[in-house]
Amino acid sequence: MQQNPLQFVPEQVARAFRAAVTEACRFVGQTAPNPAVGCVLLDAEGEVLTIAAHHKAGTLHAERLALDQAKEAGVFDRVRTAVVTLEPCNHTGRTRPCTEALLESPVKTVWIGCADPNPTVAGGGAACLADAGIAVHWLAESPNGKDLFALCKALLAPFACKMTQGRPWITVKQALNSAGTMVPPAGQTTFTSPASLTFAHVLRRATDGIVTSTGTVTADNPSFTVRHVADHADRRRVLVVCGQQANTPEAWLAARQQQFDVLFCRNCSDLPALLGKTDALWVLVEAGPTLLAALKEMNLWDDWLTIRQNAAGVDHYTVSTRHDVTPLALFPEWARCTQEQACFPE
C-alpha cells in the first residue's frame, strides 16, 4: 500500500471541500438510506471541473456523477484530483463501486473527508485506491484540516449514527416563550418569529421523519408538512406517534397517511428499535413537554435545539449536543446558536 506523509490542505482543495459540502446539503433529507455525499473534481492546477452530489438512493453516487459530468463537459481528460466528503465505496450495492470509477479515470490524488462509518467496509475504499497507486489524503490527518473535517462529519452524522447505533439521529426542537413554557397565545399554534418558523421547516425538509405524541396531535392537529420552503419532490417521510392509535383522531390519521408512513410507538423505550427498522437517518421531534421530558429522562436524543423568545419578541437559539458534532452545524442559523455540550455520568 502506498504511504503518504501528512499533507496540508491546499487552498484549492479547501475550497473544493466547502463546495462539495454545500452541494451535498441540497439533497440532505432525500438520500436515505444512503448518506449525503459531495464530490468535486479538480485539474492539475486546482481548477474546479465539476461539482456533484448523491441525489437519492438508486441514483449515481457523487463520484460517479461528477465523473459523468466531466465527460459530458469534455473535461474528463483534465481530471487529476477528486475531493470527496466520504470515503469512496468499494462494494457493489445498487451501483458499482466508486473506487472502480475513480481507477478508470485520470485521477491521481484523492482527498477524503470522513472514513466510511460502516464497520464492515471502513477503510476499504481508501485502501483499494492507495494499493492502485493513487495518492490518498485524509482531512482528519491534515494539520490544517480540522474545520473542514468538522463540516464533513456534520454532513455524515445522521448516517454514522445509523451505522454505529442502529437508529437515526434524533434532533429535538423545543420552542419556549419568555415565561419558559411551550404554550402559545390563545388562537395561535406558535409564538416564534417568522425566521424561526422558516428554520423549523428547513429542518423538516432536511430530516427523514417526525416524532410526535398523541397529545400534540389532539391539541394542535398538526400537518407536519414542509411549507415555508420548497420540499424535495415526491418526498414521503416517516411519522412516529408516541402513544396509542386509539387516542388519535381518525380524520387526522387518514390525512397524514397520504403523505407519511405513520407508525405508533406505545412505549418510548421501543422508539430506537422502531426507528431503526425504517430507512430514516435523521428525525425531528416536534412534541409537547410530556414526551420531551420522557426523551430527556431516557437520553433518547442526540441534539436539542431550544428556541427561546424573550420579552421583546426576539428568538435566541441554544443547542445542546451529546456528541462532538451535529448536523445542525450545516445551516446558516448555526451562527446564531449558543452551543452547550451535554455531559452524562459514566
Residue frames as qw, qx, qy, qz and C-alpha x, y, z in Angstrom:
[[0.000, 0.888, 0.461, 0.000, 0.00, 0.00, 0.00],
 [0.382, 0.526, -0.037, 0.759, 1.29, 3.45, -0.89],
 [0.431, -0.636, -0.425, 0.479, 2.04, 5.55, 2.20],
 [0.231, 0.724, 0.152, 0.631, 1.66, 9.32, 2.05],
 [0.323, -0.082, -0.463, 0.821, 3.11, 11.82, 4.53],
 [0.004, 0.723, 0.545, -0.425, 0.78, 14.20, 6.33],
 [0.295, 0.367, 0.404, 0.784, -0.36, 16.86, 3.92],
 [0.100, 0.394, 0.277, -0.870, -1.55, 20.40, 4.47],
 [0.430, 0.640, 0.637, -0.003, -4.82, 21.02, 2.65],
 [0.274, 0.078, 0.313, 0.906, -4.09, 23.28, -0.34],
 [0.250, 0.324, 0.244, -0.879, -6.42, 26.27, -0.64],
 [0.463, 0.140, -0.546, -0.684, -7.88, 24.92, -3.90],
 [0.402, -0.149, -0.904, -0.001, -8.73, 21.66, -2.14],
 [0.018, -0.286, -0.627, 0.725, -10.18, 23.52, 0.84],
 [0.391, 0.255, -0.079, -0.881, -12.49, 25.47, -1.47],
 [0.485, 0.046, -0.762, -0.426, -13.45, 22.21, -3.16],
 [0.223, -0.215, -0.890, 0.334, -14.40, 20.63, 0.16],
 [0.187, 0.335, 0.394, -0.835, -16.62, 23.58, 1.02],
 [0.469, 0.233, -0.386, -0.759, -18.25, 23.36, -2.42],
 [0.395, -0.021, -0.907, -0.143, -18.76, 19.60, -2.03],
 [0.059, -0.298, -0.778, 0.550, -20.47, 20.03, 1.35],
 [0.299, 0.335, 0.097, -0.888, -22.65, 22.84, 0.03],
 [0.488, 0.148, -0.616, -0.600, -23.77, 20.76, -2.94],
 [0.322, -0.125, -0.933, 0.098, -24.46, 17.72, -0.75],
 [0.091, 0.248, 0.579, -0.771, -26.55, 19.84, 1.62],
 [0.438, 0.135, -0.276, -0.845, -29.01, 20.49, -1.21],
 [0.669, -0.021, -0.650, -0.359, -30.03, 16.83, -1.01],
 [0.050, 0.067, -0.829, 0.553, -29.96, 16.24, 2.75],
 [0.501, 0.209, 0.476, -0.692, -33.34, 14.77, 3.60],
 [0.759, 0.429, -0.138, -0.471, -33.64, 12.94, 0.28],
 [0.391, 0.528, -0.750, -0.077, -30.78, 10.43, 0.18],
 [0.498, -0.267, 0.737, -0.370, -31.83, 7.97, 2.95],
 [0.827, -0.547, 0.031, 0.125, -30.97, 5.20, 3.47],
 [0.733, 0.297, -0.042, 0.610, -27.80, 6.43, 1.76],
 [0.381, -0.603, -0.167, 0.681, -25.68, 9.26, 3.18],
 [0.320, 0.944, 0.067, -0.050, -25.47, 12.72, 1.69],
 [0.711, -0.263, 0.312, 0.573, -22.13, 12.95, -0.12],
 [0.341, 0.913, -0.038, -0.219, -20.44, 15.62, -2.22],
 [0.774, -0.065, 0.359, 0.517, -17.60, 15.37, -4.73],
 [0.247, 0.920, -0.118, -0.282, -15.55, 17.97, -6.61],
 [0.860, 0.159, 0.236, 0.423, -13.08, 17.20, -9.39],
 [0.097, -0.903, 0.197, 0.370, -10.04, 19.42, -9.98],
 [0.779, 0.582, -0.151, 0.178, -7.50, 19.67, -12.76],
 [0.781, 0.035, -0.255, 0.569, -3.72, 19.74, -12.28],
 [0.181, 0.393, -0.151, 0.889, -3.80, 23.47, -11.44],
 [0.046, -0.276, -0.718, 0.637, -6.59, 23.07, -8.89],
 [0.350, 0.034, -0.195, -0.916, -9.33, 24.50, -11.10],
 [0.542, 0.178, 0.689, -0.447, -12.79, 23.14, -10.40],
 [0.109, 0.067, -0.787, -0.604, -14.05, 20.99, -13.27],
 [0.518, -0.382, -0.590, -0.487, -17.28, 19.56, -11.84],
 [0.230, -0.192, 0.633, -0.714, -19.26, 19.63, -8.60],
 [0.611, -0.171, -0.632, -0.445, -21.69, 16.82, -7.82],
 [0.364, -0.251, 0.673, -0.593, -23.58, 15.13, -5.00],
 [0.059, -0.199, -0.976, -0.071, -25.55, 11.98, -4.44],
 [0.358, -0.230, -0.194, -0.884, -29.22, 12.83, -5.04],
 [0.765, -0.201, 0.264, -0.551, -31.14, 9.84, -3.74],
 [0.567, -0.208, 0.797, 0.005, -30.92, 6.08, -3.29],
 [0.719, 0.419, 0.551, 0.060, -30.72, 4.26, -6.61],
 [0.432, 0.900, -0.043, 0.050, -29.07, 7.17, -8.44],
 [0.706, 0.426, -0.316, 0.469, -25.37, 7.67, -9.11],
 [0.624, -0.588, -0.199, 0.475, -23.06, 8.22, -6.17],
 [0.019, -0.946, 0.042, 0.322, -21.36, 11.59, -6.02],
 [0.369, -0.505, 0.600, 0.499, -18.05, 10.40, -7.51],
 [0.440, 0.268, 0.774, 0.369, -19.65, 8.68, -10.49],
 [0.229, 0.877, 0.420, -0.045, -21.94, 11.61, -11.16],
 [0.151, -0.863, 0.227, 0.426, -19.01, 14.03, -11.03],
 [0.394, -0.265, 0.722, 0.503, -17.02, 11.89, -13.48],
 [0.386, 0.541, 0.713, 0.223, -20.01, 11.59, -15.82],
 [0.094, 0.951, 0.194, -0.221, -20.45, 15.36, -15.70],
 [0.284, -0.661, 0.462, 0.519, -16.79, 15.78, -16.58],
 [0.426, 0.112, 0.783, 0.440, -17.26, 13.55, -19.63],
 [0.263, 0.776, 0.570, 0.059, -20.34, 15.48, -20.71],
 [0.047, -0.958, 0.015, 0.284, -18.46, 18.77, -20.32],
 [0.752, 0.598, -0.139, 0.241, -15.48, 17.47, -22.30],
 [0.054, -0.817, 0.473, -0.326, -13.03, 17.91, -19.42],
 [0.958, -0.274, 0.019, -0.076, -12.66, 14.29, -18.31],
 [0.831, 0.286, -0.192, 0.436, -9.06, 14.01, -19.54],
 [0.130, 0.671, -0.293, 0.669, -8.09, 17.01, -17.38],
 [0.737, -0.612, -0.036, -0.286, -9.26, 15.43, -14.11],
 [0.482, 0.426, -0.650, 0.405, -6.42, 14.89, -11.63],
 [0.033, 0.090, -0.727, 0.680, -7.81, 15.32, -8.11],
 [0.475, -0.501, -0.607, -0.393, -11.04, 14.09, -6.55],
 [0.076, -0.210, 0.541, -0.811, -12.27, 15.74, -3.35],
 [0.548, -0.357, -0.668, -0.355, -14.96, 13.68, -1.59],
 [0.421, -0.567, 0.283, -0.649, -16.73, 14.24, 1.73],
 [0.849, -0.256, 0.387, -0.253, -16.93, 10.47, 2.39],
 [0.327, -0.384, 0.822, 0.263, -14.58, 7.61, 1.63],
 [0.569, 0.278, -0.483, -0.605, -15.43, 6.18, -1.80],
 [0.869, -0.106, 0.358, -0.325, -17.30, 2.90, -1.61],
 [0.100, 0.471, -0.845, -0.233, -15.52, -0.31, -2.59],
 [0.316, 0.154, 0.924, -0.150, -18.53, -2.60, -2.63],
 [0.169, -0.178, -0.646, -0.722, -21.38, -3.22, -5.05],
 [0.277, 0.337, 0.644, -0.628, -24.85, -2.13, -3.97],
 [0.545, 0.693, 0.412, -0.232, -27.39, -0.64, -6.33],
 [0.456, 0.861, -0.223, -0.038, -24.43, 0.81, -8.24],
 [0.856, 0.217, -0.269, 0.384, -20.88, -0.31, -8.98],
 [0.616, -0.551, -0.163, 0.539, -18.09, 0.66, -6.56],
 [0.146, 0.987, -0.024, -0.064, -16.94, 4.26, -6.81],
 [0.492, -0.599, 0.521, 0.358, -13.35, 3.08, -6.43],
 [0.647, 0.248, 0.619, 0.369, -13.67, 1.40, -9.84],
 [0.325, 0.889, 0.287, 0.146, -14.88, 4.60, -11.44],
 [0.204, -0.932, 0.248, 0.169, -12.02, 6.58, -9.94],
 [0.592, -0.362, 0.623, 0.361, -9.43, 4.00, -11.02],
 [0.570, 0.457, 0.588, 0.346, -10.85, 4.12, -14.56],
 [0.147, 0.977, 0.148, 0.052, -10.33, 7.90, -14.62],
 [0.553, 0.555, -0.271, 0.559, -7.20, 10.11, -14.83],
 [0.504, -0.823, 0.066, -0.255, -7.45, 10.82, -11.07],
 [0.606, 0.367, -0.552, 0.440, -4.07, 10.75, -9.36],
 [0.108, 0.112, -0.614, 0.774, -4.96, 12.16, -5.95],
 [0.450, -0.577, -0.584, -0.350, -8.00, 11.69, -3.72],
 [0.037, -0.249, 0.502, -0.827, -8.78, 13.83, -0.67],
 [0.464, -0.414, -0.767, -0.159, -11.25, 12.21, 1.73],
 [0.328, -0.598, 0.132, -0.719, -13.34, 13.96, 4.37],
 [0.645, -0.363, 0.497, -0.453, -14.59, 11.08, 6.53],
 [0.015, 0.174, -0.980, -0.099, -13.99, 7.36, 6.68],
 [0.592, -0.238, -0.565, -0.524, -16.97, 5.15, 5.91],
 [0.395, -0.404, 0.547, -0.618, -18.65, 4.60, 9.31],
 [0.938, -0.009, -0.143, -0.314, -19.98, 1.20, 8.29],
 [0.499, -0.623, 0.603, -0.012, -17.73, -1.08, 10.39],
 [0.864, 0.122, 0.480, 0.087, -17.86, -3.83, 7.78],
 [0.674, 0.602, 0.211, 0.373, -16.36, -1.70, 5.00],
 [0.189, -0.967, 0.097, 0.138, -14.48, 1.12, 6.78],
 [0.328, -0.683, 0.540, 0.367, -11.15, 1.86, 5.15],
 [0.724, 0.174, 0.631, 0.217, -11.72, -0.48, 2.24],
 [0.489, 0.838, 0.225, 0.089, -12.22, 2.22, -0.36],
 [0.061, -0.935, 0.343, 0.071, -9.15, 4.21, 0.63],
 [0.601, -0.402, 0.664, 0.189, -7.01, 1.09, 0.79],
 [0.730, 0.436, 0.501, 0.165, -8.15, -0.01, -2.67],
 [0.353, 0.932, 0.004, 0.082, -7.19, 3.35, -4.15],
 [0.271, -0.827, 0.488, 0.070, -3.86, 3.51, -2.34],
 [0.740, -0.143, 0.634, 0.174, -2.98, -0.05, -3.39],
 [0.663, 0.598, 0.388, 0.227, -3.53, 1.01, -7.01],
 [0.555, 0.087, 0.085, 0.823, -1.07, 3.88, -6.65],
 [0.075, -0.816, -0.293, -0.493, -3.48, 6.75, -6.00],
 [0.235, 0.175, -0.477, 0.829, -2.24, 9.35, -3.51],
 [0.444, -0.643, -0.584, -0.221, -4.85, 9.28, -0.73],
 [0.154, 0.223, -0.412, 0.870, -5.08, 12.07, 1.84],
 [0.350, -0.610, -0.710, 0.043, -7.42, 12.33, 4.84],
 [0.117, -0.781, -0.028, -0.613, -8.71, 15.60, 6.26],
 [0.753, -0.649, -0.076, -0.083, -8.51, 14.12, 9.74],
 [0.838, -0.210, 0.055, 0.501, -4.75, 13.69, 9.34],
 [0.420, 0.609, 0.099, 0.665, -4.09, 17.11, 7.84],
 [0.378, -0.213, -0.406, 0.805, -2.58, 19.74, 10.15],
 [0.140, 0.151, 0.041, -0.978, -4.94, 22.43, 8.78],
 [0.316, -0.183, -0.755, -0.544, -7.98, 20.28, 8.03],
 [0.013, -0.209, -0.806, 0.554, -9.82, 20.49, 11.36],
 [0.368, 0.353, 0.231, -0.829, -12.60, 22.86, 10.33],
 [0.530, 0.264, -0.547, -0.592, -13.22, 21.14, 7.00],
 [0.280, -0.003, -0.956, 0.085, -13.24, 17.76, 8.73],
 [0.172, 0.261, 0.653, -0.690, -15.88, 19.07, 11.15],
 [0.510, 0.328, -0.127, -0.785, -18.08, 20.09, 8.22],
 [0.510, 0.177, -0.777, -0.323, -17.79, 16.65, 6.64],
 [0.133, -0.093, -0.912, 0.378, -18.55, 14.99, 9.99],
 [0.348, 0.282, 0.377, -0.811, -21.64, 17.17, 10.41],
 [0.572, 0.288, -0.415, -0.646, -22.84, 16.12, 6.97],
 [0.508, 0.126, -0.847, -0.091, -22.23, 12.45, 7.75],
 [0.203, -0.224, 0.693, -0.655, -23.50, 12.45, 11.36],
 [0.768, 0.034, 0.185, -0.612, -27.01, 11.04, 10.70],
 [0.844, 0.299, -0.420, -0.147, -25.68, 8.18, 8.57],
 [0.309, 0.398, -0.757, 0.416, -22.88, 7.48, 11.03],
 [0.465, -0.203, 0.536, -0.675, -25.43, 7.27, 13.84],
 [0.884, 0.141, -0.033, -0.443, -27.47, 4.74, 11.88],
 [0.722, 0.397, -0.563, 0.071, -24.40, 2.65, 11.09],
 [0.269, 0.329, -0.730, 0.535, -22.98, 2.61, 14.63],
 [0.281, -0.042, 0.627, -0.725, -26.09, 2.78, 16.83],
 [0.049, 0.268, 0.944, 0.188, -28.67, 1.17, 14.59],
 [0.066, 0.785, 0.580, -0.206, -31.06, 4.13, 14.75],
 [0.342, 0.719, 0.189, 0.574, -31.36, 7.56, 13.14],
 [0.260, 0.073, -0.303, 0.914, -30.02, 10.77, 14.60],
 [0.210, -0.738, -0.642, -0.011, -32.65, 12.36, 16.86],
 [0.161, 0.202, -0.096, 0.961, -32.97, 16.15, 16.99],
 [0.138, -0.680, -0.671, 0.261, -35.41, 17.66, 19.48],
 [0.096, 0.384, 0.149, 0.906, -36.84, 21.06, 18.60],
 [0.288, -0.631, -0.650, 0.310, -38.40, 22.91, 21.53],
 [0.078, 0.558, 0.127, 0.816, -39.86, 26.42, 21.45],
 [0.376, -0.518, -0.593, 0.488, -40.23, 28.34, 24.72],
 [0.022, 0.875, 0.239, 0.421, -41.84, 31.70, 25.33],
 [0.129, 0.640, -0.379, 0.656, -40.44, 34.39, 27.63],
 [0.665, -0.499, 0.278, -0.481, -42.08, 32.68, 30.60],
 [0.091, -0.417, 0.904, -0.027, -40.27, 29.43, 29.78],
 [0.642, 0.202, 0.671, -0.311, -43.37, 27.50, 28.72],
 [0.196, 0.009, 0.790, 0.581, -44.37, 25.89, 25.42],
 [0.216, 0.650, 0.703, -0.193, -47.92, 27.28, 25.49],
 [0.209, 0.249, 0.350, 0.878, -48.69, 29.66, 22.58],
 [0.249, 0.130, 0.240, -0.929, -51.12, 32.58, 22.93],
 [0.519, 0.401, 0.675, -0.338, -54.82, 31.79, 22.54],
 [0.625, 0.713, 0.161, -0.273, -55.74, 31.20, 18.92],
 [0.335, 0.761, -0.543, -0.116, -52.12, 30.57, 17.81],
 [0.995, -0.035, -0.078, 0.059, -50.13, 27.40, 17.30],
 [0.741, 0.080, -0.136, 0.653, -46.74, 29.10, 17.60],
 [0.204, -0.954, -0.117, 0.183, -45.15, 32.19, 19.07],
 [0.617, -0.303, 0.316, 0.654, -41.73, 32.18, 17.42],
 [0.130, 0.657, -0.205, -0.713, -40.61, 34.68, 14.79],
 [0.795, 0.546, -0.014, -0.266, -41.16, 34.15, 11.05],
 [0.322, 0.670, -0.669, 0.008, -37.42, 33.44, 10.68],
 [0.313, -0.286, 0.861, -0.282, -37.58, 30.71, 13.32],
 [0.773, 0.291, 0.406, -0.392, -40.69, 29.26, 11.72],
 [0.663, 0.649, -0.324, -0.184, -38.88, 29.09, 8.40],
 [0.053, 0.552, -0.819, 0.147, -35.90, 27.40, 10.09],
 [0.611, -0.052, 0.697, -0.371, -38.26, 24.80, 11.56],
 [0.823, 0.475, 0.172, -0.262, -39.46, 23.96, 8.05],
 [0.382, 0.707, -0.594, -0.035, -35.89, 23.89, 6.76],
 [0.250, -0.365, 0.864, -0.241, -35.23, 21.20, 9.36],
 [0.770, 0.227, 0.477, -0.358, -38.34, 19.28, 8.35],
 [0.696, 0.654, -0.218, -0.202, -37.06, 19.31, 4.78],
 [0.219, 0.653, -0.718, 0.105, -33.63, 18.06, 5.86],
 [0.391, -0.240, 0.824, -0.334, -34.89, 15.23, 8.05],
 [0.280, 0.025, -0.879, -0.386, -36.40, 11.90, 7.12],
 [0.440, -0.475, -0.751, -0.129, -39.17, 11.80, 9.68],
 [0.282, -0.543, 0.187, -0.769, -41.05, 13.36, 12.56],
 [0.397, -0.231, -0.837, 0.297, -41.56, 12.02, 16.08],
 [0.310, -0.392, 0.046, -0.865, -44.56, 13.37, 17.97],
 [0.055, 0.093, 0.887, -0.448, -47.16, 12.31, 20.54],
 [0.089, -0.568, -0.781, -0.246, -50.89, 11.71, 20.65],
 [0.205, -0.712, -0.395, 0.544, -51.17, 14.69, 22.99],
 [0.105, -0.405, 0.288, 0.861, -49.67, 17.02, 20.38],
 [0.013, -0.218, -0.793, -0.568, -51.87, 15.56, 17.68],
 [0.157, -0.667, -0.727, 0.049, -55.01, 16.09, 19.74],
 [0.215, -0.713, -0.241, 0.623, -54.09, 19.58, 20.90],
 [0.060, -0.586, 0.289, 0.755, -52.68, 21.07, 17.69],
 [0.759, 0.526, 0.370, -0.106, -53.96, 18.97, 14.75],
 [0.137, -0.707, 0.465, 0.515, -50.51, 19.39, 13.10],
 [0.822, 0.532, -0.057, -0.193, -49.85, 18.56, 9.45],
 [0.673, -0.479, 0.453, 0.334, -46.04, 18.22, 9.81],
 [0.719, 0.560, 0.277, 0.305, -45.63, 19.07, 6.13],
 [0.457, -0.242, 0.139, 0.845, -42.87, 21.27, 4.72],
 [0.237, 0.839, 0.489, 0.029, -44.39, 24.61, 3.77],
 [0.081, -0.949, 0.028, 0.303, -42.25, 27.71, 4.26],
 [0.075, -0.593, 0.663, 0.450, -39.50, 26.37, 1.99],
 [0.747, 0.330, -0.399, -0.418, -39.63, 24.19, -1.10],
 [0.784, -0.301, 0.529, -0.122, -39.61, 20.49, -0.25],
 [0.155, -0.276, 0.867, 0.385, -37.87, 17.66, -2.09],
 [0.592, 0.131, -0.384, -0.696, -40.09, 16.43, -4.91],
 [0.834, -0.082, -0.454, -0.304, -42.35, 13.48, -4.09],
 [0.180, 0.355, -0.771, 0.498, -40.79, 13.06, -0.65],
 [0.767, -0.433, -0.335, -0.334, -42.50, 10.61, 1.68],
 [0.068, 0.517, -0.660, 0.540, -41.30, 10.56, 5.29],
 [0.478, -0.272, -0.813, 0.193, -41.80, 8.56, 8.45],
 [0.333, -0.540, 0.121, -0.763, -44.14, 9.90, 11.13],
 [0.468, -0.132, -0.826, 0.285, -43.89, 8.20, 14.51],
 [0.447, -0.594, -0.046, -0.667, -46.66, 8.93, 17.00],
 [0.221, 0.121, -0.840, 0.481, -45.83, 8.03, 20.60],
 [0.482, 0.038, 0.441, -0.756, -48.99, 6.72, 22.23],
 [0.430, 0.231, 0.872, -0.034, -51.90, 4.53, 21.27],
 [0.018, 0.159, 0.617, 0.771, -53.55, 4.74, 17.88],
 [0.177, -0.635, -0.751, -0.046, -56.96, 4.66, 19.59],
 [0.232, -0.733, -0.286, 0.572, -56.17, 8.11, 21.01],
 [0.178, -0.238, 0.404, 0.865, -55.55, 9.60, 17.57],
 [0.528, 0.514, 0.218, -0.640, -58.40, 11.23, 15.58],
 [0.712, 0.244, 0.626, 0.202, -59.25, 9.06, 12.58],
 [0.452, 0.875, 0.169, 0.039, -59.55, 12.02, 10.22],
 [0.125, -0.884, 0.430, 0.136, -56.11, 13.31, 11.19],
 [0.604, -0.289, 0.717, 0.195, -54.56, 9.87, 10.74],
 [0.684, 0.508, 0.509, 0.123, -56.18, 9.35, 7.33],
 [0.293, 0.955, -0.048, -0.016, -54.89, 12.72, 6.13],
 [0.276, -0.768, 0.562, 0.136, -51.35, 12.09, 7.36],
 [0.729, -0.054, 0.666, 0.152, -51.18, 8.64, 5.78],
 [0.633, 0.752, 0.181, 0.014, -51.47, 10.30, 2.39],
 [0.313, 0.874, -0.313, 0.202, -48.01, 11.82, 2.86],
 [0.178, -0.623, 0.706, -0.287, -46.30, 9.84, 5.64],
 [0.667, -0.052, -0.743, 0.008, -45.62, 6.29, 6.68],
 [0.445, -0.604, 0.229, -0.620, -47.33, 6.56, 10.06],
 [0.618, -0.014, -0.753, 0.226, -46.10, 4.32, 12.88],
 [0.548, -0.720, 0.005, -0.426, -47.23, 4.16, 16.50],
 [0.479, 0.252, -0.693, 0.476, -44.92, 3.62, 19.45],
 [0.611, -0.654, -0.375, -0.242, -46.71, 2.77, 22.69],
 [0.709, -0.641, -0.011, 0.295, -43.57, 2.90, 24.84],
 [0.164, 0.940, -0.290, -0.068, -40.72, 5.38, 24.41],
 [0.519, -0.519, 0.663, 0.148, -38.19, 2.69, 25.23],
 [0.731, 0.277, 0.601, 0.170, -39.19, 1.00, 21.97],
 [0.337, 0.896, 0.012, -0.290, -38.52, 4.11, 19.89],
 [0.094, -0.668, 0.643, 0.363, -34.88, 3.40, 18.90],
 [0.418, 0.000, 0.891, 0.174, -35.70, -0.11, 17.68],
 [0.476, 0.685, 0.527, -0.164, -38.77, 1.10, 15.81],
 [0.228, 0.899, -0.180, -0.329, -36.86, 3.88, 14.11],
 [0.293, -0.508, 0.750, 0.306, -34.00, 1.51, 13.36],
 [0.550, 0.264, 0.786, 0.101, -36.30, -0.58, 11.16],
 [0.423, 0.857, 0.239, -0.170, -37.01, 2.40, 8.91],
 [0.697, 0.424, 0.101, 0.570, -34.79, 3.97, 6.25],
 [0.105, -0.975, -0.047, -0.189, -34.66, 7.24, 8.19],
 [0.662, 0.203, -0.320, 0.646, -31.23, 8.67, 9.00],
 [0.120, 0.043, -0.316, 0.940, -32.38, 11.83, 10.81],
 [0.232, -0.654, -0.688, -0.211, -35.65, 12.50, 12.62],
 [0.015, -0.348, 0.175, -0.921, -37.04, 15.66, 14.19],
 [0.224, -0.453, -0.807, 0.307, -39.01, 15.56, 17.43],
 [0.183, -0.294, -0.089, -0.934, -41.91, 18.00, 17.45],
 [0.523, -0.452, -0.721, -0.044, -43.97, 17.37, 20.58],
 [0.380, -0.810, -0.038, -0.445, -45.14, 18.74, 23.90],
 [0.156, -0.692, 0.585, -0.394, -43.46, 18.75, 27.32],
 [0.867, -0.245, 0.351, -0.256, -44.59, 15.24, 28.34],
 [0.935, 0.314, 0.017, 0.164, -42.84, 13.43, 25.50],
 [0.366, 0.760, -0.357, 0.401, -39.83, 15.74, 25.68],
 [0.466, -0.639, 0.493, -0.362, -39.43, 15.01, 29.38],
 [0.955, -0.062, 0.281, -0.072, -39.56, 11.27, 28.69],
 [0.782, 0.549, -0.114, 0.272, -36.96, 11.51, 25.93],
 [0.068, 0.788, -0.439, 0.427, -34.67, 13.56, 28.13],
 [0.696, -0.489, 0.439, -0.290, -35.00, 11.14, 31.05],
 [0.944, 0.066, 0.316, 0.063, -34.16, 8.18, 28.80],
 [0.271, -0.597, 0.490, 0.575, -31.39, 10.05, 26.92],
 [0.592, 0.397, 0.659, 0.242, -33.16, 9.36, 23.63],
 [0.315, 0.943, 0.082, -0.064, -31.80, 12.36, 21.75],
 [0.771, 0.131, 0.066, 0.619, -28.61, 13.47, 20.03],
 [0.211, 0.084, -0.075, 0.971, -29.01, 17.22, 19.89],
 [0.091, -0.712, -0.656, 0.234, -31.58, 19.55, 21.42],
 [0.179, 0.316, 0.200, 0.910, -32.46, 22.83, 19.74],
 [0.134, -0.672, -0.597, 0.417, -34.20, 25.30, 22.03],
 [0.137, 0.476, 0.273, 0.825, -35.76, 28.42, 20.53],
 [0.281, -0.585, -0.574, 0.499, -36.48, 30.77, 23.41],
 [0.119, 0.700, 0.290, 0.642, -38.31, 34.03, 22.80],
 [0.287, -0.151, -0.466, 0.823, -37.56, 36.90, 25.17],
 [0.081, 0.665, 0.554, -0.494, -40.00, 39.54, 26.39],
 [0.128, 0.600, -0.211, -0.761, -39.12, 41.75, 23.43],
 [0.820, 0.459, 0.190, -0.285, -40.13, 39.02, 20.98],
 [0.333, 0.707, -0.612, -0.123, -36.57, 38.16, 19.92],
 [0.994, -0.059, -0.062, -0.071, -35.71, 34.49, 19.47],
 [0.099, -0.723, 0.683, -0.038, -32.50, 33.03, 20.88],
 [0.910, 0.164, -0.357, -0.136, -31.19, 29.62, 19.80],
 [0.364, -0.603, 0.691, -0.163, -29.43, 27.19, 22.11],
 [0.854, 0.217, -0.436, -0.181, -28.17, 23.79, 21.01],
 [0.557, -0.519, 0.630, -0.150, -27.16, 21.05, 23.42],
 [0.770, 0.377, -0.474, -0.199, -25.41, 18.08, 21.89],
 [0.865, -0.406, 0.290, -0.051, -24.33, 14.74, 23.27],
 [0.873, 0.206, 0.205, 0.391, -21.59, 14.43, 20.65],
 [0.378, -0.486, 0.203, 0.761, -18.68, 16.38, 19.22],
 [0.016, 0.007, 0.591, 0.806, -20.66, 17.02, 16.05],
 [0.381, 0.509, 0.622, -0.457, -24.19, 17.94, 14.98],
 [0.370, 0.405, 0.625, 0.555, -25.80, 18.20, 11.54],
 [0.019, -0.922, -0.354, 0.153, -27.34, 21.48, 12.73],
 [0.376, -0.613, 0.255, 0.646, -23.89, 23.00, 12.07],
 [0.425, 0.228, 0.644, 0.593, -24.63, 22.73, 8.33],
 [0.085, 0.811, 0.533, 0.225, -27.20, 25.51, 8.45],
 [0.225, 0.552, -0.079, 0.799, -26.58, 29.29, 8.46],
 [0.543, -0.716, -0.121, -0.421, -28.67, 29.54, 11.64],
 [0.850, -0.207, -0.317, 0.367, -25.86, 27.72, 13.44],
 [0.375, 0.356, -0.192, 0.834, -24.02, 31.02, 13.68],
 [0.368, -0.567, 0.004, -0.737, -26.83, 32.28, 15.95],
 [0.845, -0.355, -0.387, -0.103, -26.73, 29.29, 18.27],
 [0.295, -0.682, 0.579, -0.336, -25.31, 29.21, 21.76],
 [0.767, 0.167, -0.614, -0.079, -23.67, 25.79, 21.96],
 [0.556, -0.538, 0.500, -0.389, -23.73, 23.59, 25.03],
 [0.455, 0.249, -0.854, -0.044, -22.10, 20.21, 25.45],
 [0.809, -0.400, -0.042, -0.428, -24.39, 17.85, 27.31],
 [0.121, 0.473, -0.825, 0.283, -22.49, 15.90, 29.96],
 [0.878, -0.235, -0.204, -0.364, -23.52, 12.47, 31.20],
 [0.476, -0.594, 0.629, -0.159, -22.01, 10.42, 34.01],
 [0.374, 0.332, -0.846, -0.187, -20.27, 7.22, 33.09]]
